[in-house]
């Protein structure tokens, strides 16, 4: 499930399961960063499944342009 404003929506189960990988004590900032990372990965997977990827050659050209 996606929306334009938030990208891929995460289920409560996905978020809670991902917390198992965190240390016993963690800051609120680290929790937010962790959730945003999980959402970014899920967005990428969703885009790939829809065929919204950048060919390797095009990606390399774009990266080279950053050096200029």
PQR file with spaces between the fields and no chain letter, atoms N, CA, C, O and H, PARSE charges and radii, in Angstrom:
ATOM       1  N    UNK     1       0.842   -1.168    0.000 -0.4000 1.5000
ATOM       2  CA   UNK     1       0.000    0.000    0.000 -0.0000 2.0000
ATOM       3  C    UNK     1       0.895    1.241    0.000  0.5500 1.7000
ATOM       4  O    UNK     1       1.836    1.323    0.789 -0.5500 1.4000
ATOM       5  N    UNK     2       0.608    2.208   -0.879 -0.4000 1.5000
ATOM       6  CA   UNK     2       1.439    3.404   -0.946 -0.0000 2.0000
ATOM       7  C    UNK     2       0.586    4.654   -1.033  0.5500 1.7000
ATOM       8  O    UNK     2      -0.576    4.611   -1.437 -0.5500 1.4000
ATOM       9  H    UNK     2      -0.157    2.142   -1.520  0.4000 1.0000
ATOM      10  N    UNK     3       1.187    5.767   -0.644 -0.4000 1.5000
ATOM      11  CA   UNK     3       0.584    7.072   -0.869 -0.0000 2.0000
ATOM      12  C    UNK     3       1.678    7.981   -1.385  0.5500 1.7000
ATOM      13  O    UNK     3       2.857    7.733   -1.134 -0.5500 1.4000
ATOM      14  H    UNK     3       2.130    5.802   -0.315  0.4000 1.0000
ATOM      15  N    UNK     4       1.314    9.016   -2.093 -0.4000 1.5000
ATOM      16  CA   UNK     4       2.319    9.924   -2.650 -0.0000 2.0000
ATOM      17  C    UNK     4       3.103   10.616   -1.547  0.5500 1.7000
ATOM      18  O    UNK     4       4.305   10.836   -1.694 -0.5500 1.4000
ATOM      19  H    UNK     4       0.356    9.218   -2.297  0.4000 1.0000
ATOM      20  N    UNK     5       2.456   10.961   -0.458 -0.4000 1.5000
ATOM      21  CA   UNK     5       3.118   11.725    0.605 -0.0000 2.0000
ATOM      22  C    UNK     5       4.078   10.876    1.428  0.5500 1.7000
ATOM      23  O    UNK     5       5.124   11.372    1.847 -0.5500 1.4000
ATOM      24  H    UNK     5       1.480   10.782   -0.338  0.4000 1.0000
ATOM      25  N    UNK     6       3.753    9.622    1.669 -0.4000 1.5000
ATOM      26  CA   UNK     6       4.558    8.817    2.582 -0.0000 2.0000
ATOM      27  C    UNK     6       5.317    7.686    1.929  0.5500 1.7000
ATOM      28  O    UNK     6       6.161    7.071    2.581 -0.5500 1.4000
ATOM      29  H    UNK     6       2.903    9.219    1.329  0.4000 1.0000
ATOM      30  N    UNK     7       5.053    7.383    0.665 -0.4000 1.5000
ATOM      31  CA   UNK     7       5.703    6.241    0.041 -0.0000 2.0000
ATOM      32  C    UNK     7       5.066    4.961    0.539  0.5500 1.7000
ATOM      33  O    UNK     7       3.865    4.917    0.807 -0.5500 1.4000
ATOM      34  H    UNK     7       4.368    7.882    0.136  0.4000 1.0000
ATOM      35  N    UNK     8       5.866    3.929    0.661 -0.4000 1.5000
ATOM      36  CA   UNK     8       5.372    2.634    1.116 -0.0000 2.0000
ATOM      37  C    UNK     8       4.995    2.703    2.588  0.5500 1.7000
ATOM      38  O    UNK     8       5.776    3.163    3.422 -0.5500 1.4000
ATOM      39  H    UNK     8       6.841    3.965    0.444  0.4000 1.0000
ATOM      40  N    UNK     9       3.805    2.247    2.890 -0.4000 1.5000
ATOM      41  CA   UNK     9       3.378    2.191    4.284 -0.0000 2.0000
ATOM      42  C    UNK     9       3.897    0.905    4.910  0.5500 1.7000
ATOM      43  O    UNK     9       3.846   -0.160    4.293 -0.5500 1.4000
ATOM      44  H    UNK     9       3.171    1.874    2.213  0.4000 1.0000
ATOM      45  N    UNK    10       4.389    1.007    6.122 -0.4000 1.5000
ATOM      46  CA   UNK    10       4.891   -0.153    6.842 -0.0000 2.0000
ATOM      47  C    UNK    10       3.817   -0.667    7.781  0.5500 1.7000
ATOM      48  O    UNK    10       3.068    0.113    8.367 -0.5500 1.4000
ATOM      49  H    UNK    10       4.430    1.871    6.623  0.4000 1.0000
ATOM      50  N    UNK    11       3.745   -1.971    7.921 -0.4000 1.5000
ATOM      51  CA   UNK    11       2.812   -2.533    8.889 -0.0000 2.0000
ATOM      52  C    UNK    11       3.433   -2.464   10.285  0.5500 1.7000
ATOM      53  O    UNK    11       4.653   -2.384   10.431 -0.5500 1.4000
ATOM      54  H    UNK    11       4.354   -2.606    7.445  0.4000 1.0000
ATOM      55  N    UNK    12       2.599   -2.496   11.279 -0.4000 1.5000
ATOM      56  CA   UNK    12       3.081   -2.490   12.660 -0.0000 2.0000
ATOM      57  C    UNK    12       3.993   -3.695   12.893  0.5500 1.7000
ATOM      58  O    UNK    12       5.000   -3.594   13.594 -0.5500 1.4000
ATOM      59  H    UNK    12       1.608   -2.561   11.161  0.4000 1.0000
ATOM      60  N    UNK    13       3.633   -4.824   12.304 -0.4000 1.5000
ATOM      61  CA   UNK    13       4.438   -6.034   12.452 -0.0000 2.0000
ATOM      62  C    UNK    13       5.826   -5.846   11.860  0.5500 1.7000
ATOM      63  O    UNK    13       6.814   -6.264   12.463 -0.5500 1.4000
ATOM      64  H    UNK    13       2.815   -4.906   11.734  0.4000 1.0000
ATOM      65  N    UNK    14       5.918   -5.220   10.680 -0.4000 1.5000
ATOM      66  CA   UNK    14       7.224   -4.976   10.060 -0.0000 2.0000
ATOM      67  C    UNK    14       8.096   -4.105   10.973  0.5500 1.7000
ATOM      68  O    UNK    14       9.277   -4.388   11.171 -0.5500 1.4000
ATOM      69  H    UNK    14       5.115   -4.881   10.189  0.4000 1.0000
ATOM      70  N    UNK    15       7.505   -3.056   11.518 -0.4000 1.5000
ATOM      71  CA   UNK    15       8.257   -2.144   12.375 -0.0000 2.0000
ATOM      72  C    UNK    15       8.701   -2.866   13.641  0.5500 1.7000
ATOM      73  O    UNK    15       9.874   -2.807   14.010 -0.5500 1.4000
ATOM      74  H    UNK    15       6.545   -2.826   11.357  0.4000 1.0000
ATOM      75  N    UNK    16       7.781   -3.539   14.301 -0.4000 1.5000
ATOM      76  CA   UNK    16       8.119   -4.227   15.548 -0.0000 2.0000
ATOM      77  C    UNK    16       9.155   -5.326   15.320  0.5500 1.7000
ATOM      78  O    UNK    16      10.064   -5.498   16.131 -0.5500 1.4000
ATOM      79  H    UNK    16       6.828   -3.587   14.001  0.4000 1.0000
ATOM      80  N    UNK    17       9.023   -6.073   14.219 -0.4000 1.5000
ATOM      81  CA   UNK    17      10.005   -7.112   13.914 -0.0000 2.0000
ATOM      82  C    UNK    17      11.391   -6.513   13.685  0.5500 1.7000
ATOM      83  O    UNK    17      12.398   -7.100   14.080 -0.5500 1.4000
ATOM      84  H    UNK    17       8.284   -5.933   13.560  0.4000 1.0000
ATOM      85  N    UNK    18      11.439   -5.353   13.050 -0.4000 1.5000
ATOM      86  CA   UNK    18      12.739   -4.730   12.786 -0.0000 2.0000
ATOM      87  C    UNK    18      13.405   -4.242   14.071  0.5500 1.7000
ATOM      88  O    UNK    18      14.629   -4.110   14.115 -0.5500 1.4000
ATOM      89  H    UNK    18      10.620   -4.876   12.729  0.4000 1.0000
ATOM      90  N    UNK    19      12.634   -3.976   15.100 -0.4000 1.5000
ATOM      91  CA   UNK    19      13.201   -3.520   16.375 -0.0000 2.0000
ATOM      92  C    UNK    19      14.029   -4.604   17.051  0.5500 1.7000
ATOM      93  O    UNK    19      14.872   -4.301   17.895 -0.5500 1.4000
ATOM      94  H    UNK    19      11.640   -4.082   15.064  0.4000 1.0000
ATOM      95  N    UNK    20      13.800   -5.859   16.694 -0.4000 1.5000
ATOM      96  CA   UNK    20      14.552   -6.967   17.295 -0.0000 2.0000
ATOM      97  C    UNK    20      16.045   -6.851   17.003  0.5500 1.7000
ATOM      98  O    UNK    20      16.867   -7.395   17.740 -0.5500 1.4000
ATOM      99  H    UNK    20      13.115   -6.105   16.009  0.4000 1.0000
ATOM     100  N    UNK    21      16.395   -6.148   15.935 -0.4000 1.5000
ATOM     101  CA   UNK    21      17.799   -5.989   15.544 -0.0000 2.0000
ATOM     102  C    UNK    21      18.489   -4.844   16.284  0.5500 1.7000
ATOM     103  O    UNK    21      19.705   -4.683   16.177 -0.5500 1.4000
ATOM     104  H    UNK    21      15.727   -5.706   15.336  0.4000 1.0000
ATOM     105  N    UNK    22      17.735   -4.060   17.024 -0.4000 1.5000
ATOM     106  CA   UNK    22      18.303   -2.899   17.713 -0.0000 2.0000
ATOM     107  C    UNK    22      18.868   -3.292   19.078  0.5500 1.7000
ATOM     108  O    UNK    22      18.485   -4.313   19.648 -0.5500 1.4000
ATOM     109  H    UNK    22      16.747   -4.190   17.111  0.4000 1.0000
ATOM     110  N    UNK    23      19.788   -2.467   19.597 -0.4000 1.5000
ATOM     111  CA   UNK    23      20.307   -2.730   20.939 -0.0000 2.0000
ATOM     112  C    UNK    23      19.209   -2.568   21.992  0.5500 1.7000
ATOM     113  O    UNK    23      18.148   -2.014   21.704 -0.5500 1.4000
ATOM     114  H    UNK    23      20.100   -1.637   19.134  0.4000 1.0000
ATOM     115  N    UNK    24      19.457   -3.041   23.184 -0.4000 1.5000
ATOM     116  CA   UNK    24      18.481   -2.976   24.276 -0.0000 2.0000
ATOM     117  C    UNK    24      18.109   -1.530   24.606  0.5500 1.7000
ATOM     118  O    UNK    24      16.943   -1.233   24.868 -0.5500 1.4000
ATOM     119  H    UNK    24      20.318   -3.492   23.418  0.4000 1.0000
ATOM     120  N    UNK    25      19.087   -0.640   24.594 -0.4000 1.5000
ATOM     121  CA   UNK    25      18.841    0.779   24.878 -0.0000 2.0000
ATOM     122  C    UNK    25      19.153    1.582   23.624  0.5500 1.7000
ATOM     123  O    UNK    25      20.244    1.480   23.063 -0.5500 1.4000
ATOM     124  H    UNK    25      20.034   -0.882   24.382  0.4000 1.0000
ATOM     125  N    UNK    26      18.179    2.386   23.187 -0.4000 1.5000
ATOM     126  CA   UNK    26      18.339    3.129   21.940 -0.0000 2.0000
ATOM     127  C    UNK    26      17.623    4.475   22.068  0.5500 1.7000
ATOM     128  O    UNK    26      16.586    4.574   22.724 -0.5500 1.4000
ATOM     129  H    UNK    26      17.292    2.469   23.642  0.4000 1.0000
ATOM     130  N    UNK    27      18.176    5.493   21.446 -0.4000 1.5000
ATOM     131  CA   UNK    27      17.573    6.827   21.516 -0.0000 2.0000
ATOM     132  C    UNK    27      16.373    6.919   20.574  0.5500 1.7000
ATOM     133  O    UNK    27      16.226    6.126   19.643 -0.5500 1.4000
ATOM     134  H    UNK    27      19.019    5.413   20.913  0.4000 1.0000
ATOM     135  N    UNK    28      15.526    7.905   20.842 -0.4000 1.5000
ATOM     136  CA   UNK    28      14.373    8.149   19.973 -0.0000 2.0000
ATOM     137  C    UNK    28      14.852    8.502   18.562  0.5500 1.7000
ATOM     138  O    UNK    28      14.250    8.076   17.576 -0.5500 1.4000
ATOM     139  H    UNK    28      15.645    8.549   21.597  0.4000 1.0000
ATOM     140  N    UNK    29      15.936    9.281   18.468 -0.4000 1.5000
ATOM     141  CA   UNK    29      16.484    9.630   17.152 -0.0000 2.0000
ATOM     142  C    UNK    29      16.896    8.385   16.381  0.5500 1.7000
ATOM     143  O    UNK    29      16.638    8.282   15.182 -0.5500 1.4000
ATOM     144  H    UNK    29      16.425    9.626   19.269  0.4000 1.0000
ATOM     145  N    UNK    30      17.533    7.439   17.062 -0.4000 1.5000
ATOM     146  CA   UNK    30      17.965    6.204   16.403 -0.0000 2.0000
ATOM     147  C    UNK    30      16.753    5.379   15.962  0.5500 1.7000
ATOM     148  O    UNK    30      16.788    4.748   14.905 -0.5500 1.4000
ATOM     149  H    UNK    30      17.742    7.522   18.036  0.4000 1.0000
ATOM     150  N    UNK    31      15.681    5.377   16.761 -0.4000 1.5000
ATOM     151  CA   UNK    31      14.464    4.650   16.373 -0.0000 2.0000
ATOM     152  C    UNK    31      13.864    5.244   15.106  0.5500 1.7000
ATOM     153  O    UNK    31      13.491    4.516   14.186 -0.5500 1.4000
ATOM     154  H    UNK    31      15.652    5.889   17.620  0.4000 1.0000
ATOM     155  N    UNK    32      13.773    6.560   15.062 -0.4000 1.5000
ATOM     156  CA   UNK    32      13.213    7.229   13.897 -0.0000 2.0000
ATOM     157  C    UNK    32      14.073    6.952   12.667  0.5500 1.7000
ATOM     158  O    UNK    32      13.556    6.650   11.591 -0.5500 1.4000
ATOM     159  H    UNK    32      14.076    7.152   15.809  0.4000 1.0000
ATOM     160  N    UNK    33      15.387    7.056   12.838 -0.4000 1.5000
ATOM     161  CA   UNK    33      16.309    6.779   11.731 -0.0000 2.0000
ATOM     162  C    UNK    33      16.144    5.345   11.237  0.5500 1.7000
ATOM     163  O    UNK    33      16.164    5.093   10.033 -0.5500 1.4000
ATOM     164  H    UNK    33      15.806    7.301   13.712  0.4000 1.0000
ATOM     165  N    UNK    34      15.984    4.420   12.159 -0.4000 1.5000
ATOM     166  CA   UNK    34      15.806    3.005   11.821 -0.0000 2.0000
ATOM     167  C    UNK    34      14.515    2.805   11.022  0.5500 1.7000
ATOM     168  O    UNK    34      14.516    2.095   10.016 -0.5500 1.4000
ATOM     169  H    UNK    34      15.968    4.625   13.137  0.4000 1.0000
ATOM     170  N    UNK    35      13.433    3.415   11.455 -0.4000 1.5000
ATOM     171  CA   UNK    35      12.151    3.285   10.752 -0.0000 2.0000
ATOM     172  C    UNK    35      12.245    3.889    9.357  0.5500 1.7000
ATOM     173  O    UNK    35      11.740    3.311    8.395 -0.5500 1.4000
ATOM     174  H    UNK    35      13.432    3.991   12.272  0.4000 1.0000
ATOM     175  N    UNK    36      12.888    5.048    9.242 -0.4000 1.5000
ATOM     176  CA   UNK    36      13.044    5.684    7.929 -0.0000 2.0000
ATOM     177  C    UNK    36      13.896    4.824    6.997  0.5500 1.7000
ATOM     178  O    UNK    36      13.639    4.761    5.795 -0.5500 1.4000
ATOM     179  H    UNK    36      13.298    5.517   10.024  0.4000 1.0000
ATOM     180  N    UNK    37      14.912    4.161    7.556 -0.4000 1.5000
ATOM     181  CA   UNK    37      15.742    3.265    6.751 -0.0000 2.0000
ATOM     182  C    UNK    37      14.905    2.090    6.230  0.5500 1.7000
ATOM     183  O    UNK    37      14.962    1.757    5.046 -0.5500 1.4000
ATOM     184  H    UNK    37      15.120    4.212    8.533  0.4000 1.0000
ATOM     185  N    UNK    38      14.135    1.470    7.116 -0.4000 1.5000
ATOM     186  CA   UNK    38      13.285    0.338    6.721 -0.0000 2.0000
ATOM     187  C    UNK    38      12.308    0.792    5.632  0.5500 1.7000
ATOM     188  O    UNK    38      12.092    0.078    4.652 -0.5500 1.4000
ATOM     189  H    UNK    38      14.088    1.740    8.078  0.4000 1.0000
ATOM     190  N    UNK    39      11.719    1.978    5.805 -0.4000 1.5000
ATOM     191  CA   UNK    39      10.782    2.489    4.802 -0.0000 2.0000
ATOM     192  C    UNK    39      11.487    2.726    3.470  0.5500 1.7000
ATOM     193  O    UNK    39      10.918    2.438    2.417 -0.5500 1.4000
ATOM     194  H    UNK    39      11.895    2.558    6.600  0.4000 1.0000
ATOM     195  N    UNK    40      12.701    3.239    3.494 -0.4000 1.5000
ATOM     196  CA   UNK    40      13.454    3.468    2.261 -0.0000 2.0000
ATOM     197  C    UNK    40      13.722    2.159    1.529  0.5500 1.7000
ATOM     198  O    UNK    40      13.588    2.082    0.308 -0.5500 1.4000
ATOM     199  H    UNK    40      13.163    3.474    4.349  0.4000 1.0000
ATOM     200  N    UNK    41      14.097    1.145    2.275 -0.4000 1.5000
ATOM     201  CA   UNK    41      14.342   -0.176    1.664 -0.0000 2.0000
ATOM     202  C    UNK    41      13.055   -0.711    1.047  0.5500 1.7000
ATOM     203  O    UNK    41      13.064   -1.215   -0.076 -0.5500 1.4000
ATOM     204  H    UNK    41      14.206    1.208    3.267  0.4000 1.0000
ATOM     205  N    UNK    42      11.951   -0.601    1.778 -0.4000 1.5000
ATOM     206  CA   UNK    42      10.676   -1.094    1.261 -0.0000 2.0000
ATOM     207  C    UNK    42      10.243   -0.298    0.026  0.5500 1.7000
ATOM     208  O    UNK    42       9.691   -0.870   -0.914 -0.5500 1.4000
ATOM     209  H    UNK    42      11.944   -0.191    2.691  0.4000 1.0000
ATOM     210  N    UNK    43      10.489    1.016    0.023 -0.4000 1.5000
ATOM     211  CA   UNK    43      10.190    1.834   -1.162 -0.0000 2.0000
ATOM     212  C    UNK    43      10.989    1.338   -2.362  0.5500 1.7000
ATOM     213  O    UNK    43      10.451    1.211   -3.462 -0.5500 1.4000
ATOM     214  H    UNK    43      10.937    1.480    0.787  0.4000 1.0000
ATOM     215  N    UNK    44      12.270    1.059   -2.149 -0.4000 1.5000
ATOM     216  CA   UNK    44      13.128    0.573   -3.228 -0.0000 2.0000
ATOM     217  C    UNK    44      12.663   -0.759   -3.777  0.5500 1.7000
ATOM     218  O    UNK    44      12.652   -0.967   -4.990 -0.5500 1.4000
ATOM     219  H    UNK    44      12.707    1.162   -1.255  0.4000 1.0000
ATOM     220  N    UNK    45      12.283   -1.656   -2.895 -0.4000 1.5000
ATOM     221  CA   UNK    45      11.776   -2.966   -3.324 -0.0000 2.0000
ATOM     222  C    UNK    45      10.495   -2.790   -4.133  0.5500 1.7000
ATOM     223  O    UNK    45      10.320   -3.420   -5.176 -0.5500 1.4000
ATOM     224  H    UNK    45      12.292   -1.487   -1.909  0.4000 1.0000
ATOM     225  N    UNK    46       9.611   -1.939   -3.652 -0.4000 1.5000
ATOM     226  CA   UNK    46       8.351   -1.684   -4.337 -0.0000 2.0000
ATOM     227  C    UNK    46       8.597   -1.089   -5.731  0.5500 1.7000
ATOM     228  O    UNK    46       7.965   -1.497   -6.706 -0.5500 1.4000
ATOM     229  H    UNK    46       9.753   -1.427   -2.805  0.4000 1.0000
ATOM     230  N    UNK    47       9.518   -0.126   -5.816 -0.4000 1.5000
ATOM     231  CA   UNK    47       9.839    0.480   -7.110 -0.0000 2.0000
ATOM     232  C    UNK    47      10.427   -0.562   -8.071  0.5500 1.7000
ATOM     233  O    UNK    47      10.081   -0.586   -9.252 -0.5500 1.4000
ATOM     234  H    UNK    47      10.032    0.205   -5.025  0.4000 1.0000
ATOM     235  N    UNK    48      11.298   -1.405   -7.567 -0.4000 1.5000
ATOM     236  CA   UNK    48      11.901   -2.440   -8.404 -0.0000 2.0000
ATOM     237  C    UNK    48      10.839   -3.405   -8.917  0.5500 1.7000
ATOM     238  O    UNK    48      10.882   -3.818  -10.076 -0.5500 1.4000
ATOM     239  H    UNK    48      11.579   -1.386   -6.608  0.4000 1.0000
ATOM     240  N    UNK    49       9.892   -3.762   -8.066 -0.4000 1.5000
ATOM     241  CA   UNK    49       8.820   -4.670   -8.482 -0.0000 2.0000
ATOM     242  C    UNK    49       7.943   -4.055   -9.568  0.5500 1.7000
ATOM     243  O    UNK    49       7.369   -4.771  -10.389 -0.5500 1.4000
ATOM     244  H    UNK    49       9.858   -3.426   -7.124  0.4000 1.0000
ATOM     245  N    UNK    50       7.842   -2.715   -9.571 -0.4000 1.5000
ATOM     246  CA   UNK    50       7.055   -2.015  -10.596 -0.0000 2.0000
ATOM     247  C    UNK    50       7.897   -1.684  -11.826  0.5500 1.7000
ATOM     248  O    UNK    50       7.409   -1.048  -12.760 -0.5500 1.4000
ATOM     249  H    UNK    50       8.308   -2.134   -8.905  0.4000 1.0000
ATOM     250  N    UNK    51       9.149   -2.110  -11.830 -0.4000 1.5000
ATOM     251  CA   UNK    51      10.033   -1.858  -12.954 -0.0000 2.0000
ATOM     252  C    UNK    51      10.581   -0.441  -13.002  0.5500 1.7000
ATOM     253  O    UNK    51      11.079   -0.001  -14.038 -0.5500 1.4000
ATOM     254  H    UNK    51       9.545   -2.627  -11.071  0.4000 1.0000
ATOM     255  N    UNK    52      10.493    0.266  -11.899 -0.4000 1.5000
ATOM     256  CA   UNK    52      10.977    1.647  -11.829 -0.0000 2.0000
ATOM     257  C    UNK    52      12.431    1.658  -11.348  0.5500 1.7000
ATOM     258  O    UNK    52      12.735    2.085  -10.234 -0.5500 1.4000
ATOM     259  H    UNK    52      10.089   -0.092  -11.057  0.4000 1.0000
ATOM     260  N    UNK    53      13.307    1.182  -12.211 -0.4000 1.5000
ATOM     261  CA   UNK    53      14.728    1.128  -11.882 -0.0000 2.0000
ATOM     262  C    UNK    53      15.510    1.923  -12.910  0.5500 1.7000
ATOM     263  O    UNK    53      15.005    2.230  -13.989 -0.5500 1.4000
ATOM     264  H    UNK    53      13.061    0.835  -13.116  0.4000 1.0000
ATOM     265  N    UNK    54      16.732    2.248  -12.571 -0.4000 1.5000
ATOM     266  CA   UNK    54      17.621    2.968  -13.482 -0.0000 2.0000
ATOM     267  C    UNK    54      18.656    1.979  -14.000  0.5500 1.7000
ATOM     268  O    UNK    54      19.311    1.295  -13.214 -0.5500 1.4000
ATOM     269  H    UNK    54      17.143    1.999  -11.694  0.4000 1.0000
ATOM     270  N    UNK    55      18.805    1.900  -15.322 -0.4000 1.5000
ATOM     271  CA   UNK    55      19.823    0.996  -15.870 -0.0000 2.0000
ATOM     272  C    UNK    55      21.219    1.367  -15.347  0.5500 1.7000
ATOM     273  O    UNK    55      21.501    2.538  -15.092 -0.5500 1.4000
ATOM     274  H    UNK    55      18.272    2.455  -15.960  0.4000 1.0000
ATOM     275  N    UNK    56      22.071    0.377  -15.194 -0.4000 1.5000
ATOM     276  CA   UNK    56      23.398    0.567  -14.626 -0.0000 2.0000
ATOM     277  C    UNK    56      24.179    1.647  -15.363  0.5500 1.7000
ATOM     278  O    UNK    56      24.790    2.510  -14.733 -0.5500 1.4000
ATOM     279  H    UNK    56      21.842   -0.574  -15.402  0.4000 1.0000
ATOM     280  N    UNK    57      24.164    1.607  -16.681 -0.4000 1.5000
ATOM     281  CA   UNK    57      24.928    2.569  -17.473 -0.0000 2.0000
ATOM     282  C    UNK    57      24.463    4.004  -17.186  0.5500 1.7000
ATOM     283  O    UNK    57      25.282    4.912  -17.041 -0.5500 1.4000
ATOM     284  H    UNK    57      23.668    0.907  -17.193  0.4000 1.0000
ATOM     285  N    UNK    58      23.159    4.193  -17.108 -0.4000 1.5000
ATOM     286  CA   UNK    58      22.597    5.518  -16.826 -0.0000 2.0000
ATOM     287  C    UNK    58      22.963    5.975  -15.410  0.5500 1.7000
ATOM     288  O    UNK    58      23.289    7.143  -15.197 -0.5500 1.4000
ATOM     289  H    UNK    58      22.494    3.456  -17.226  0.4000 1.0000
ATOM     290  N    UNK    59      22.907    5.065  -14.457 -0.4000 1.5000
ATOM     291  CA   UNK    59      23.272    5.399  -13.078 -0.0000 2.0000
ATOM     292  C    UNK    59      24.736    5.811  -12.987  0.5500 1.7000
ATOM     293  O    UNK    59      25.071    6.769  -12.291 -0.5500 1.4000
ATOM     294  H    UNK    59      22.642    4.116  -14.630  0.4000 1.0000
ATOM     295  N    UNK    60      25.601    5.098  -13.682 -0.4000 1.5000
ATOM     296  CA   UNK    60      27.029    5.434  -13.666 -0.0000 2.0000
ATOM     297  C    UNK    60      27.279    6.801  -14.287  0.5500 1.7000
ATOM     298  O    UNK    60      28.117    7.555  -13.792 -0.5500 1.4000
ATOM     299  H    UNK    60      25.328    4.319  -14.248  0.4000 1.0000
ATOM     300  N    UNK    61      26.568    7.137  -15.362 -0.4000 1.5000
ATOM     301  CA   UNK    61      26.711    8.450  -15.974 -0.0000 2.0000
ATOM     302  C    UNK    61      26.279    9.552  -15.007  0.5500 1.7000
ATOM     303  O    UNK    61      26.919   10.599  -14.919 -0.5500 1.4000
ATOM     304  H    UNK    61      25.887    6.525  -15.764  0.4000 1.0000
ATOM     305  N    UNK    62      25.204    9.308  -14.295 -0.4000 1.5000
ATOM     306  CA   UNK    62      24.725   10.294  -13.324 -0.0000 2.0000
ATOM     307  C    UNK    62      25.735   10.479  -12.195  0.5500 1.7000
ATOM     308  O    UNK    62      26.003   11.607  -11.782 -0.5500 1.4000
ATOM     309  H    UNK    62      24.684    8.457  -14.366  0.4000 1.0000
ATOM     310  N    UNK    63      26.290    9.392  -11.701 -0.4000 1.5000
ATOM     311  CA   UNK    63      27.284    9.469  -10.623 -0.0000 2.0000
ATOM     312  C    UNK    63      28.514   10.225  -11.096  0.5500 1.7000
ATOM     313  O    UNK    63      29.059   11.048  -10.360 -0.5500 1.4000
ATOM     314  H    UNK    63      26.072    8.475  -12.036  0.4000 1.0000
ATOM     315  N    UNK    64      28.958    9.950  -12.323 -0.4000 1.5000
ATOM     316  CA   UNK    64      30.120   10.679  -12.864 -0.0000 2.0000
ATOM     317  C    UNK    64      29.844   12.175  -12.957  0.5500 1.7000
ATOM     318  O    UNK    64      30.754   12.982  -12.768 -0.5500 1.4000
ATOM     319  H    UNK    64      28.515    9.281  -12.920  0.4000 1.0000
ATOM     320  N    UNK    65      28.613   12.552  -13.243 -0.4000 1.5000
ATOM     321  CA   UNK    65      28.279   13.973  -13.369 -0.0000 2.0000
ATOM     322  C    UNK    65      28.376   14.694  -12.024  0.5500 1.7000
ATOM     323  O    UNK    65      28.528   15.915  -11.998 -0.5500 1.4000
ATOM     324  H    UNK    65      27.874   11.896  -13.397  0.4000 1.0000
ATOM     325  N    UNK    66      28.291   13.974  -10.918 -0.4000 1.5000
ATOM     326  CA   UNK    66      28.402   14.587   -9.587 -0.0000 2.0000
ATOM     327  C    UNK    66      29.813   15.091   -9.328  0.5500 1.7000
ATOM     328  O    UNK    66      30.011   16.018   -8.542 -0.5500 1.4000
ATOM     329  H    UNK    66      28.168   12.982  -10.939  0.4000 1.0000
ATOM     330  N    UNK    67      30.787   14.487   -9.982 -0.4000 1.5000
ATOM     331  CA   UNK    67      32.192   14.856   -9.771 -0.0000 2.0000
ATOM     332  C    UNK    67      32.545   16.179  -10.443  0.5500 1.7000
ATOM     333  O    UNK    67      33.567   16.786  -10.123 -0.5500 1.4000
ATOM     334  H    UNK    67      30.626   13.734  -10.620  0.4000 1.0000
ATOM     335  N    UNK    68      31.714   16.622  -11.360 -0.4000 1.5000
ATOM     336  CA   UNK    68      32.013   17.839  -12.132 -0.0000 2.0000
ATOM     337  C    UNK    68      31.740   19.091  -11.335  0.5500 1.7000
ATOM     338  O    UNK    68      31.938   20.198  -11.836 -0.5500 1.4000
ATOM     339  H    UNK    68      30.884   16.129  -11.620  0.4000 1.0000
